[in-house]
Amino acid sequence: MTNYIGDTIRIQATMTDFDDSILTPDSHVVTLYDPNGTQKDQDTSPSAEGGGVFHSDLTIPLTGSPGNWTIVWRTKMSDEYKFDMLTINVEEAP
């Protein structure tokens, strides 16, 4: 899938433990960073879809630049913090 400047993208995560039991974290922070590492969007209340599945909609700003953008999803549960990172390629709109 190609991501373009100005797009709103949906990121989905399934929260489970080591034996696939469903988890519901106490808090979430989903952050979008541009290729220079500057924060461009953030969501602190992703939508719960059920079954441990959450999603977050983030917008690549029109002022953004093409390149590899990073999404970091941080969770907290019982004073334990976890995070996952995803890199996406963003291009100029055709």
Secondary structure as UniProt FT lines:
FT   STRAND          3..4
FT   TURN            5..6
FT   STRAND          8..14
FT   TURN            18..19
FT   STRAND          27..33
FT   TURN            35..36
FT   STRAND          39..43
FT   STRAND          47..50
FT   TURN            51..52
FT   STRAND          53..59
FT   TURN            62..63
FT   STRAND          67..77
FT   TURN            78..79
FT   STRAND          80..91
//
